[in-house]
Amino acid sequence: MPFLGQDWRSPGWVWAKTGHGWKRIVLAEDKNEIDLKELCDESNSNLFVKEVCELSTEKQKKDFYNNNTRSQFVFRDKWIYVQRDSTKERHGYCTLGEALNRLDFSCAVNDLKRFNYVAKLFQLIAKSELTSLSGAAQKNYFNILEKIVHKVLEDHYNPRLIKDLLRDLGSTLYCLTKNVGNSLLVGTVNIWVCRLETILNWQQQLNNLQIPKQMSMGLTLSDLPIQMQNKILYKFSDPCDIINLGQATSTLYMLSEDSQLWKKLCHFHFSDSQRSNNLVMTESDNVDWKLMYFNLQKHYPKREQYGDTLHYCKHCHILFWKDGGHPCSANDPDNCLVPVSPQHFINLFKF
């Protein structure tokens, strides 16, 4: 009967009993598969041997897939337990790289409610936490990033945010490869140089991105009443979107310069104390809310707003997407939930 070794150091050899004794089956070098002709006759009487060899072949294919530099560590966990220290029941702790691998960020990229959250998280990791990731986490990071870039190129969704992400990541990789002797890099310097070249290629593709003009004969934004256009502008929380939309038509430009609109943005993003300390007055002693907003933006961070975020349960110590939920044993689970911003996500794994 065939023998598959259970030694953890190798997948084991495959043996078959013949009329002249046991014979080891040699792997096919060009296909990474086991030659089954040595085991099964024309009548396929030795079916057990064939099944075992097929299992071994699948294992080798899986090993080859995991060792491929472009492979992706696919996990679809909707929640993970965040362990910060060792206890009697649990040993070890959860790292940032483990959370990045296990949480379903790959599918989150396809969800418009989670896309901006994932992109902002990846931008923060690119700035300061890239070298703290394990080799597997770094590989998964770049694979998911490739998926993000392809989505922007196909759907033209929020290219400005991804340009900022690639700019910060490119600066980090440039410093790491330039000072390779003074920094900790997982893998050879050739891998990081190749990744830097890939990022430069992505940046060039995004810079050359042309959003096609929609040839629609139906109702457009300019056809709406001016009151409705004004209400649409009041739903925006990003000033760059307001300025860009104001360049479309003269009516939208007039609405985008409305002082009450910029006053609303100042109240939304900044606190009362921040606004009171940075008043910008016009010559007629009125507050210039637009100029005041950009002045506040230089000194204080803007309020972050996402369609869907990760949440942390203080009772279960579980990190999860809010839409997916988690198995909570608390009497009132809603009071235990804390929304996790991208920066808070990173801080959870700083020990």
Secondary structure, DSSP 8 states (H G I E B T S, - for coil): -------TTS---EEEEETTEEEEE-EETTTTEE-GGGT--TT---HHHHHHHHHHHHHHHHHHHHHSTT------BSEEE---S--SS--S---HHHHHHHB-HHHHTT-HHHHHHHHHHHHHIIIIIGGGS-HHHHHHHHHHHHHHHHHHHHH---HHHHHHHHHHHHHHHHHHHHTGGGS--SS-HHHHHHHHHHHHHHHHHHHT---------S--GGGS-HHHHHHHHHT---HHHHHHHHTT-HHHHHHHT-HHHHHHHHHHHS-HHHHHTT--B-TTS-B-HHHHHHHHHHHS------SS-EEEETTTTEEEETTT------SSGGGGEEEE-HHHHHHTT--
